[in-house]
Amino acid sequence: MSQSTISNDPLTASLKEARQPSGLVVRFGPDDGLDMAAGAKLAPLQIGYQTYGTLNSDKSNAVLVCHALTGDQHVATNNPITGKPGWWESMVGPGKPVDTNRFFVICSNVVGGCMGSSGPANETSDGVPYGLGFPVVTIKDMVNAQARLVDHLGIDRLFAVIGGSMGGMQVLQWAVSYPERVYAAVPIATAARHTSQNIAFHEVGRQAVMADPDWHGGDYYSFGIRPTKGLAVARMAAHITYLSEGALHRKFGRNLQERDDITFGFEADFQIESYLRHQGMSFVDRFDANSYLYMTRAMDYFDLAREFGGKLAHAFDQTSTRFCCVSFSSDWLFPTSENRAIVHALNAAGANVSFLEVDTDKGHDAFLLEIPELFDTVGGFVRAAADELGLAETA
């Protein structure tokens, strides 16, 4: 295996475009691949990642941040494709709740993604993109790949694993798959399994992608095109679920666009229409359609209790990991009831767990926003856990 600067983004390289994302990548050779939960072996394996802060001498201050469905490894640095700030710069950085003056933060692109880690846009040994020939991906596969990265960095135990939404699912899987390697866990706005409603919304998005004539059964790479219209619609539909009715009404109401005429049909007459169209079209510039299919399926398959006879508490039996769970009152995608189910299971298993429901009308995306109560809770929990472990104030 080797480590180097990423030379090409797999998504854009497959389309013969010239973007050059920055970051790190570790590659595991053909004989050192990843055994996937569905039975396939992914080899070679590539993981794109970023790090922030300094690893201390005994390697005890490492924090793994897990990204959500459409996130990436650029948690606290500008995205190299969009130029926008890191997706969680409000949470991660010097003096932030996850303080990079004290902790060594790692964030990797998940397996199946499209920002440096092995995914459908990567090429097989035959020199052609995997497309739908890429192995089925699960949350457990994502976590096992992250564990390979952590091993590569020489870290035996993570001080903390933190993430929201699909990132929260990874946090929970880490605590179950590698309990001895996680001192503290912060799952935010997540669930131990997807509801049928969430699966239904994802299926709408997948069908939108696959109905795009440019999808070509997942082999659009060969045609030098992308199913942008279908992927944009999928993003629009998903984005509605990330917000709340209150937030939408406060921001847009029934406000019309500022123009003299009202047109029925193809123009965006309402401000909310224009907003969603912008969300959809900006998304397709940075994400691969096949990766979207694989990532949504991974979330749908996730069921942490399945391997434990359907008893979620058994998944956490005798865990020594400290947990801080957070939900948001207006989150109808991962409602407080789903987060409380995790807390109840942890309590039943005798785990050390704290819980907070943040009262806000900002919906599911609240975990990405600057909400003082969220910052105070996560920052306070992380600092207290670090003090218990005896970590120095600065690395």
C-alpha positions as CSV (number, residue, x, y, z in Angstrom):
1,M,0.0,0.0,0.0
2,S,1.1,3.5,-0.6
3,Q,0.1,7.1,0.3
4,S,0.2,10.1,-2.1
5,T,-1.7,13.1,-3.2
6,I,-4.8,12.4,-5.2
7,S,-4.2,13.1,-8.8
8,N,-7.7,12.9,-10.1
9,D,-11.2,12.9,-8.7
10,P,-12.7,9.6,-9.9
11,L,-15.9,11.2,-10.9
12,T,-14.5,13.8,-13.2
13,A,-11.5,11.7,-14.3
14,S,-14.0,9.2,-15.7
15,L,-15.5,12.0,-17.7
16,K,-12.1,13.2,-19.0
17,E,-12.4,16.5,-17.1
18,A,-9.4,18.3,-15.6
19,R,-10.3,19.0,-11.9
20,Q,-7.6,18.2,-9.4
21,P,-8.9,17.8,-5.9
22,S,-6.4,18.1,-3.0
23,G,-6.2,15.5,-0.2
24,L,-4.6,12.3,0.8
25,V,-5.2,8.8,-0.4
26,V,-4.1,5.4,0.9
27,R,-4.2,2.4,-1.5
28,F,-4.3,-1.2,-0.5
29,G,-3.1,-3.6,-3.3
30,P,-4.9,-6.5,-5.1
31,D,-3.9,-8.9,-2.3
32,D,-4.9,-6.6,0.5
33,G,-8.5,-5.6,-0.3
34,L,-11.7,-5.3,1.7
35,D,-14.0,-8.2,2.5
36,M,-17.5,-6.7,1.9
37,A,-20.5,-7.7,4.0
38,A,-22.3,-9.0,0.9
39,G,-19.5,-11.5,0.2
40,A,-17.5,-9.7,-2.5
41,K,-13.9,-8.7,-2.0
42,L,-13.0,-5.1,-3.1
43,A,-9.4,-5.1,-4.3
44,P,-7.6,-2.9,-4.8
45,L,-9.0,-0.6,-2.2
46,Q,-8.5,3.2,-2.2
47,I,-9.5,5.6,0.6
48,G,-9.4,9.3,0.3
49,Y,-9.1,11.3,3.5
50,Q,-8.1,14.5,5.2
51,T,-6.5,15.1,8.6
52,Y,-6.5,18.1,10.9
53,G,-4.4,18.9,14.0
54,T,-1.5,16.9,15.4
55,L,-1.4,13.3,16.5
56,N,0.1,13.1,20.0
57,S,3.0,10.9,21.0
58,D,0.9,8.0,22.3
59,K,-1.7,8.4,19.5
60,S,-4.5,8.7,22.0
61,N,-6.1,12.0,20.7
62,A,-7.5,10.8,17.4
63,V,-11.1,11.8,16.5
64,L,-12.8,10.2,13.5
65,V,-15.5,12.4,11.9
66,C,-18.0,10.4,9.7
67,H,-19.8,12.2,6.9
68,A,-23.4,12.0,5.9
69,L,-24.9,10.8,2.6
70,T,-23.6,13.5,0.3
71,G,-20.6,14.6,2.3
72,D,-16.9,14.0,1.9
73,Q,-13.6,14.1,3.6
74,H,-13.4,17.9,3.4
75,V,-14.9,18.5,6.8
76,A,-12.9,21.6,7.7
77,T,-11.2,22.7,4.5
78,N,-12.6,24.1,1.3
79,N,-14.2,21.6,-1.1
80,P,-11.8,21.4,-4.1
81,I,-14.6,21.1,-6.6
82,T,-17.1,23.6,-5.3
83,G,-14.7,25.9,-3.5
84,K,-17.2,26.1,-0.6
85,P,-16.0,25.9,3.0
86,G,-15.8,22.5,4.7
87,W,-19.2,21.0,5.5
88,W,-18.6,21.1,9.3
89,E,-16.2,24.0,9.8
90,S,-18.6,25.2,12.5
91,M,-17.9,22.1,14.6
92,V,-14.3,21.1,13.7
93,G,-11.3,23.5,14.0
94,P,-9.1,25.4,16.4
95,G,-11.2,26.4,19.4
96,K,-14.3,24.7,18.0
97,P,-16.3,21.9,19.8
98,V,-14.0,19.4,18.2
99,D,-10.8,21.4,18.8
100,T,-8.0,20.7,16.4
101,N,-5.6,22.3,18.9
102,R,-6.2,19.3,21.1
103,F,-7.3,16.5,18.8
104,F,-6.1,14.9,15.6
105,V,-9.1,14.8,13.4
106,I,-9.5,12.2,10.6
107,C,-12.3,12.3,8.0
108,S,-12.4,9.9,5.1
109,N,-14.7,9.6,2.0
110,V,-16.8,6.5,2.5
111,V,-16.3,3.4,0.3
112,G,-18.8,3.7,-2.6
113,G,-18.3,7.5,-2.6
114,C,-16.9,9.7,-5.4
115,M,-14.2,11.9,-3.7
116,G,-11.2,9.7,-3.6
117,S,-12.4,6.4,-2.1
118,S,-13.2,3.4,-4.2
119,G,-16.6,3.7,-5.8
120,P,-18.6,3.0,-9.0
121,A,-16.7,5.6,-11.0
122,N,-13.3,4.0,-10.2
123,E,-11.8,1.8,-12.8
124,T,-11.5,-2.0,-12.6
125,S,-8.3,-3.8,-13.4
126,D,-9.6,-3.8,-17.0
127,G,-9.4,0.0,-17.1
128,V,-13.1,0.6,-17.3
129,P,-15.3,2.1,-14.5
130,Y,-17.1,-0.3,-12.2
131,G,-20.5,1.2,-12.7
132,L,-23.2,-1.1,-11.4
133,G,-20.5,-3.8,-11.2
134,F,-19.2,-2.3,-8.0
135,P,-20.0,-4.5,-5.0
136,V,-23.0,-3.8,-2.8
137,V,-22.0,-1.4,0.0
138,T,-23.2,-1.4,3.6
139,I,-22.6,0.9,6.6
140,K,-20.5,-1.9,8.1
141,D,-18.3,-1.9,4.9
142,M,-17.8,1.9,5.3
143,V,-16.7,1.4,8.9
144,N,-14.4,-1.6,8.1
145,A,-12.7,0.5,5.5
146,Q,-12.2,3.3,8.0
147,A,-10.7,0.8,10.4
148,R,-8.2,-0.1,7.7
149,L,-7.3,3.6,7.4
150,V,-7.0,4.0,11.2
151,D,-4.7,0.9,11.2
152,H,-2.6,2.4,8.4
153,L,-2.2,5.6,10.5
154,G,-0.9,3.4,13.4
155,I,-3.8,4.2,15.7
156,D,-5.0,1.4,18.0
157,R,-7.9,3.2,19.7
158,L,-9.9,6.3,18.6
159,F,-10.6,8.9,21.3
160,A,-14.0,9.6,19.7
161,V,-16.1,8.9,16.6
162,I,-18.6,11.6,15.7
163,G,-21.1,12.1,12.9
164,G,-24.7,13.0,12.0
165,S,-27.3,11.3,9.8
166,M,-25.6,8.5,7.8
167,G,-22.5,9.6,9.7
168,G,-24.3,8.8,12.9
169,M,-25.1,5.3,11.6
170,Q,-21.3,4.8,11.1
171,V,-20.7,6.0,14.7
172,L,-23.1,3.4,16.0
173,Q,-21.6,0.7,13.8
174,W,-18.1,1.6,15.1
175,A,-19.3,1.2,18.6
176,V,-20.7,-2.2,17.9
177,S,-18.0,-3.6,15.5
178,Y,-15.0,-2.1,17.4
179,P,-16.1,-1.4,20.9
180,E,-12.6,-1.7,22.3
181,R,-11.4,0.9,19.8
182,V,-13.8,3.7,20.6
183,Y,-13.5,5.6,23.9
184,A,-16.4,8.1,23.1
185,A,-19.2,8.2,20.5
186,V,-21.4,11.0,19.4
187,P,-24.2,9.9,17.1
188,I,-26.3,12.9,16.0
189,A,-29.7,13.0,14.3
190,T,-29.6,9.3,13.3
191,A,-31.3,5.9,13.8
192,A,-30.4,2.3,14.4
193,R,-32.3,1.5,11.2
194,H,-34.1,3.3,8.4
195,T,-37.9,3.6,8.5
196,S,-40.1,2.5,5.6
197,Q,-40.8,6.2,4.9
198,N,-37.1,7.0,4.5
199,I,-36.6,4.0,2.2
200,A,-39.6,5.2,0.2
201,F,-38.0,8.7,-0.3
202,H,-34.8,7.1,-1.3
203,E,-36.5,5.0,-3.9
204,V,-38.1,8.0,-5.4
205,G,-34.6,9.5,-5.8
206,R,-33.2,6.3,-7.3
207,Q,-36.0,6.0,-9.8
208,A,-35.4,9.6,-10.8
209,V,-31.8,8.9,-11.6
210,M,-32.5,5.6,-13.4
211,A,-35.3,7.2,-15.5
212,D,-32.9,9.8,-16.9
213,P,-32.1,8.6,-20.5
214,D,-28.4,9.6,-19.9
215,W,-28.1,7.0,-17.1
216,H,-27.6,4.2,-19.7
217,G,-28.0,1.4,-17.1
218,G,-25.2,2.9,-15.0
219,D,-22.7,2.9,-17.8
220,Y,-22.9,6.6,-18.6
221,Y,-19.2,6.9,-18.1
222,S,-18.6,5.2,-21.5
223,F,-20.7,7.9,-23.2
224,G,-18.9,10.8,-21.6
225,I,-22.2,12.1,-20.1
226,R,-24.0,12.1,-16.7
227,P,-27.7,11.7,-15.7
228,T,-27.7,15.2,-14.3
229,K,-31.4,15.8,-14.7
230,G,-32.4,12.7,-12.8
231,L,-29.8,13.3,-10.1
232,A,-30.9,16.9,-9.7
233,V,-34.5,15.8,-9.1
234,A,-33.3,13.1,-6.6
235,R,-31.4,15.8,-4.7
236,M,-34.4,18.2,-4.7
237,A,-36.7,15.5,-3.3
238,A,-34.2,14.5,-0.6
239,H,-33.5,18.1,0.3
240,I,-37.1,18.7,1.3
241,T,-36.7,15.9,3.9
242,Y,-33.7,17.7,5.4
243,L,-35.8,20.8,6.3
244,S,-38.9,21.3,8.3
245,E,-42.2,22.9,7.4
246,G,-41.5,25.7,9.8
247,A,-38.1,26.4,8.3
248,L,-39.5,26.4,4.8
249,H,-42.3,28.7,5.7
250,R,-40.1,31.1,7.6
251,K,-37.6,31.3,4.7
252,F,-39.8,31.2,1.7
253,G,-43.5,31.1,2.6
254,R,-45.5,31.4,-0.6
255,N,-43.3,34.2,-1.9
256,L,-43.2,34.7,-5.6
257,Q,-40.1,35.4,-7.6
258,E,-39.5,39.1,-8.2
259,R,-40.9,39.6,-11.7
260,D,-43.9,41.1,-13.2
261,D,-45.5,38.1,-14.8
262,I,-46.6,34.7,-13.5
263,T,-46.0,31.8,-15.8
264,F,-47.5,28.4,-15.5
265,G,-45.3,25.6,-16.5
266,F,-41.5,25.7,-16.8
267,E,-40.5,28.8,-15.0
268,A,-39.9,28.9,-11.2
269,D,-42.7,31.1,-10.1
270,F,-42.2,30.6,-6.3
271,Q,-39.0,31.2,-4.4
272,I,-39.0,27.7,-3.0
273,E,-39.0,26.3,-6.5
274,S,-35.9,28.3,-7.5
275,Y,-34.2,27.3,-4.2
276,L,-34.8,23.6,-4.9
277,R,-33.7,23.8,-8.5
278,H,-30.5,25.5,-7.4
279,Q,-29.9,22.8,-4.8
280,G,-30.4,20.1,-7.5
281,M,-28.1,21.6,-10.1
282,S,-25.3,22.6,-7.8
283,F,-25.3,19.0,-6.4
284,V,-24.7,17.3,-9.8
285,D,-21.4,19.2,-10.2
286,R,-19.8,17.4,-7.2
287,F,-21.5,14.0,-7.0
288,D,-21.7,10.8,-9.0
289,A,-25.1,9.4,-9.8
290,N,-24.2,5.8,-9.2
291,S,-22.6,6.6,-5.9
292,Y,-25.9,8.2,-4.9
293,L,-27.7,4.9,-5.7
294,Y,-25.2,2.9,-3.6
295,M,-25.1,5.3,-0.7
296,T,-28.9,5.5,-0.3
297,R,-29.1,1.7,-0.5
298,A,-26.5,1.4,2.2
299,M,-28.6,3.5,4.5
300,D,-31.7,1.5,3.6
301,Y,-30.0,-1.8,4.4
302,F,-28.8,-0.6,7.8
303,D,-30.3,-2.4,10.7
304,L,-28.0,-2.5,13.7
305,A,-30.2,-5.0,15.7
306,R,-30.5,-7.6,12.9
307,E,-27.4,-9.5,13.9
308,F,-28.5,-9.6,17.5
309,G,-31.9,-11.3,17.2
310,G,-33.6,-8.0,16.7
311,K,-32.7,-6.8,20.2
312,L,-30.9,-3.5,19.8
313,A,-29.7,-3.5,23.4
314,H,-27.8,-6.7,22.8
315,A,-25.7,-4.9,20.2
316,F,-24.2,-2.8,23.0
317,D,-23.8,-5.5,25.6
318,Q,-21.0,-4.7,28.1
319,T,-19.8,-1.7,26.0
320,S,-17.4,0.6,27.8
321,T,-17.8,3.4,25.2
322,R,-19.2,6.7,26.5
323,F,-22.1,8.0,24.4
324,C,-23.6,11.4,23.8
325,C,-26.8,11.2,21.5
326,V,-28.4,14.3,20.1
327,S,-31.7,14.8,18.2
328,F,-33.7,17.8,17.0
329,S,-37.3,18.5,17.7
330,S,-38.3,19.3,14.1
331,D,-36.3,16.5,12.5
332,W,-38.9,14.3,10.8
333,L,-36.4,12.3,8.8
334,F,-34.7,11.0,11.9
335,P,-37.1,12.0,14.6
336,T,-36.3,12.2,18.3
337,S,-38.2,8.9,18.8
338,E,-35.6,7.0,16.7
339,N,-32.8,8.6,18.7
340,R,-34.5,7.8,22.0
341,A,-34.7,4.2,20.9
342,I,-30.9,4.1,20.7
343,V,-30.6,5.7,24.1
344,H,-33.1,3.2,25.7
345,A,-31.1,0.4,24.2
346,L,-27.9,1.8,25.6
347,N,-29.5,2.2,29.0
348,A,-30.7,-1.4,28.9
349,A,-27.1,-2.5,28.1
350,G,-25.8,-0.5,31.1
351,A,-23.9,2.0,28.9
352,N,-22.7,5.4,29.9
353,V,-25.0,7.6,27.9
354,S,-26.3,11.2,27.8
355,F,-29.0,12.5,25.6
356,L,-30.2,15.9,24.4
357,E,-33.1,16.9,22.2
358,V,-32.4,20.4,20.7
359,D,-35.5,22.5,20.3
360,T,-35.3,24.1,16.9
361,D,-37.4,24.4,13.7
362,K,-34.4,23.9,11.4
363,G,-35.1,20.2,10.7
364,H,-32.7,17.4,10.0
365,D,-30.0,19.7,8.7
366,A,-29.7,21.4,12.1
367,F,-26.7,19.2,12.9
368,L,-24.8,21.1,10.2
369,L,-25.8,24.6,11.4
370,E,-24.4,26.9,14.1
371,I,-26.7,26.1,17.0
372,P,-25.3,27.1,20.4
373,E,-27.0,24.3,22.3
374,L,-25.6,21.7,20.0
375,F,-22.1,23.2,20.2
376,D,-22.2,23.5,24.0
377,T,-23.4,19.9,24.3
378,V,-20.9,18.3,21.9
379,G,-18.0,20.5,23.1
380,G,-18.8,19.9,26.7
381,F,-19.0,16.1,26.3
382,V,-15.8,15.9,24.3
383,R,-13.9,18.0,26.7
384,A,-15.1,16.1,29.7
385,A,-14.3,12.7,28.1
386,A,-10.8,14.1,27.2
387,D,-10.3,15.2,30.7
388,E,-11.3,11.8,32.0
389,L,-8.8,10.1,29.7
390,G,-6.1,12.6,30.8
391,L,-5.6,14.1,27.4
392,A,-3.5,17.3,27.4
393,E,-5.2,20.6,26.6
394,T,-3.0,20.9,23.5
395,A,-1.4,18.1,21.5
